[in-house]
């Protein structure tokens, strides 16, 4: 009888261990839908109301977030991005080559951004957000997620929902720093939301989680100055906008 109890205990332990391994995802791919409320974004643009009424309310695109325990890459799914609202076509084009590669173990990331039809590679440290974890929970893509509120650029509020069942402390658009992976994100000031639509676990780490290589590298202050000059070339308040341009280039959102 004692031996049967020991065997049963061992079987239960093995079962619980396997279930725990299934519950936590160390490697995988998450598909996000990014939605921008175009009408709200154009409220102070001076665009006639008649033109706004003819526009589609949202522009949406799909992005993929590939990750393992130390690294991630976030990039657009181009075949989906091509189907965006025609009235927002130039915006979509500027994003199609954008990408963020993050190495959490080294606190470094590489951003690929398109500026004036040229592609650039910028390297910097991972930006931090001071989060306040709330009690609210929400189910996203089949995962129970806890709500957190953060602030970027001193005044811009961010609402995130993260799951501790996915081990990486990262998320879309380079956001992270929570006790799990962000599956839902909203920035009211930007009229933009990101929500996971599908989560897939990999059996092994993926070799495709690598930094982007196609683009002009920005490695010196001189390189950065040239890029900012290009970025602000047609701005009447060029000097005032240089610092804002730097924030945009190295910012949280693509």
C-alpha positions in Angstrom: 0.0 0.0 0.0 2.8 2.4 0.9 4.5 1.7 -2.5 1.2 2.5 -4.3 0.9 5.8 -2.5 4.5 6.7 -3.4 3.9 5.8 -7.1 0.7 7.8 -7.1 2.5 10.8 -5.6 5.2 10.6 -8.2 2.7 10.4 -11.0 0.8 13.4 -9.7 4.0 15.4 -9.4 5.0 14.6 -13.0 1.5 15.6 -14.2 1.6 18.9 -12.3 5.1 19.6 -13.6 4.1 19.0 -17.2 1.0 21.2 -16.8 3.2 24.0 -15.4 5.5 23.7 -18.3 2.5 23.9 -20.7 1.2 27.0 -18.9 4.3 29.1 -19.2 5.5 30.0 -22.7 9.3 30.7 -22.9 9.4 31.1 -26.7 6.8 32.0 -29.2 5.1 34.4 -31.6 2.3 36.9 -30.8 0.2 38.6 -33.5 -1.0 42.1 -32.7 -3.6 44.2 -34.3 -2.7 47.9 -34.2 -5.7 50.3 -34.6 -5.6 54.1 -35.0 -8.7 56.2 -34.7 -8.2 58.4 -37.7 -11.2 60.7 -37.0 -9.9 61.6 -33.5 -6.3 61.9 -34.8 -7.5 64.5 -37.3 -9.8 66.5 -35.0 -7.5 69.6 -35.0 -6.1 69.1 -38.5 -8.4 71.6 -40.2 -9.8 68.9 -42.5 -13.4 69.6 -43.6 -16.1 67.6 -41.8 -17.4 66.4 -45.2 -14.0 64.8 -45.9 -13.9 63.2 -42.4 -17.4 61.7 -42.9 -16.1 59.9 -46.0 -13.1 58.4 -44.2 -13.0 55.1 -42.6 -12.9 55.5 -38.8 -9.9 53.2 -38.1 -6.7 52.3 -39.8 -5.5 48.9 -38.8 -2.4 46.8 -39.4 -1.1 43.5 -38.1 2.3 43.1 -36.4 4.2 40.1 -35.1 6.2 39.8 -31.9 8.8 36.9 -31.9 10.4 36.3 -28.6 12.5 33.9 -26.4 13.7 34.4 -22.9 16.2 37.1 -23.7 15.4 38.7 -27.1 12.5 39.8 -29.2 11.8 41.3 -32.6 8.6 43.3 -33.4 7.8 44.0 -37.1 4.8 44.6 -39.4 3.2 41.8 -41.4 3.5 43.5 -44.7 0.8 41.7 -46.7 -1.7 43.0 -44.2 -0.3 46.5 -44.0 -0.7 46.9 -47.7 -4.5 46.7 -47.2 -4.7 49.7 -45.0 -7.1 52.7 -45.5 -6.1 54.4 -48.8 -6.5 57.8 -47.1 -3.8 56.9 -44.7 -1.5 55.4 -47.3 1.6 57.5 -46.7 1.5 56.7 -43.0 1.3 52.9 -43.8 4.2 53.1 -46.1 6.4 54.8 -43.5 5.7 51.9 -41.1 6.1 48.9 -43.4 9.9 48.7 -43.0 10.0 49.7 -39.3 11.1 47.2 -36.8 12.4 46.9 -33.2 14.9 44.2 -32.1 15.5 44.1 -28.3 18.2 42.2 -26.3 16.9 42.3 -22.8 20.0 40.6 -21.4 22.2 43.4 -22.6 19.7 46.3 -22.2 20.1 47.2 -25.9 17.8 47.5 -28.8 18.1 48.3 -32.6 15.3 50.3 -34.3 14.8 50.3 -38.0 13.0 53.4 -39.2 12.1 54.8 -42.6 12.7 58.6 -43.0 12.2 60.2 -46.4 12.2 56.8 -48.2 15.5 55.8 -46.7 16.0 53.2 -44.0 18.1 53.8 -40.9 19.3 51.6 -38.0 19.5 53.3 -34.6 20.9 51.7 -31.5 20.2 52.7 -27.9 19.3 51.4 -24.5 15.8 50.1 -23.6 13.6 52.9 -22.5 11.9 52.5 -19.1 8.3 53.1 -18.0 7.3 53.6 -14.4 4.3 51.3 -14.1 1.6 51.1 -11.4 -0.1 47.7 -11.3 -3.8 47.7 -10.8 -6.3 45.1 -9.7 -8.3 45.0 -12.9 -8.0 41.9 -15.1 -9.0 41.3 -18.7 -8.9 38.2 -21.0 -6.9 38.8 -24.1 -6.3 36.0 -26.7 -7.2 33.5 -24.1 -4.9 34.8 -21.4 -5.9 36.5 -18.1 -4.1 39.8 -18.1 -3.6 42.3 -15.3 -3.9 46.0 -15.9 -1.0 48.5 -15.4 -0.8 52.2 -16.0 2.4 54.1 -16.9 3.5 57.5 -18.1 5.9 58.3 -21.0 7.3 61.7 -21.9 6.2 63.1 -18.5 2.5 63.6 -19.5 1.5 60.8 -21.9 -0.5 58.0 -20.1 -0.2 54.4 -21.2 -2.6 51.6 -20.3 -1.2 48.0 -20.6 -2.5 44.5 -19.9 0.1 41.8 -19.3 0.1 38.1 -18.7 2.6 36.4 -16.4 2.0 33.1 -18.2 4.3 34.4 -21.0 7.7 34.7 -19.4 9.4 37.6 -21.3 8.9 41.0 -19.8 8.4 42.7 -23.1 5.6 43.7 -25.5 4.6 45.6 -28.7 6.4 48.8 -29.8 9.2 48.1 -27.3 7.1 48.5 -24.2 8.0 46.2 -21.3 9.2 46.1 -17.7 6.1 44.4 -16.3 6.0 40.9 -14.6 5.1 39.2 -17.9 4.4 40.0 -21.6 2.1 42.8 -22.6 -0.8 41.5 -24.7 -2.9 44.7 -24.7 -1.8 48.4 -24.9 -3.6 51.7 -25.3 -2.2 55.3 -25.6 -5.3 57.6 -25.5 -3.2 60.6 -26.5 -2.1 58.8 -29.7 -5.6 57.4 -30.3 -4.0 54.1 -30.8 -4.4 50.5 -29.4 -2.5 47.3 -29.7 -4.2 44.0 -28.8 -2.9 40.4 -29.3 -5.1 38.3 -31.6 -3.1 35.1 -31.5 -0.4 33.6 -29.3 1.7 30.6 -30.5 4.3 28.8 -28.5 7.5 27.5 -30.2 9.1 24.1 -29.3 12.6 25.7 -29.5 14.2 29.2 -29.7 13.8 30.7 -33.2 16.9 31.7 -35.2 14.8 34.5 -36.9 15.0 36.6 -33.7 17.9 38.6 -35.0 18.6 42.4 -35.3 17.8 44.1 -38.7 20.8 44.6 -40.9 19.4 46.5 -44.0 19.7 50.2 -43.4 22.1 53.0 -42.9 23.7 52.7 -39.4 23.5 55.8 -37.1 26.6 55.3 -35.0 28.0 58.8 -34.3 26.7 62.1 -33.1 27.5 63.4 -36.6 25.3 60.7 -38.2 22.5 61.5 -35.8 22.7 65.3 -36.5 22.4 64.7 -40.3 19.4 62.5 -39.7 17.7 65.0 -37.5 18.4 67.7 -40.1 16.7 65.6 -42.7 13.8 64.8 -40.4 13.2 68.6 -39.7 14.2 69.9 -43.1 10.7 71.3 -44.0 9.7 72.4 -40.5 9.4 76.2 -40.1 10.4 75.9 -36.4 13.4 73.7 -37.1 15.4 74.5 -34.0 12.5 74.0 -31.7 11.7 70.7 -33.3 15.1 69.1 -33.1 14.7 67.7 -29.6 11.2 66.4 -30.5 12.6 64.8 -33.6 15.2 62.9 -31.5 12.4 61.7 -29.2 10.4 60.6 -32.2 13.3 58.6 -33.7 14.2 56.9 -30.4 10.7 56.9 -29.0 8.5 54.1 -27.9 6.2 53.8 -30.9 7.0 53.0 -34.5 
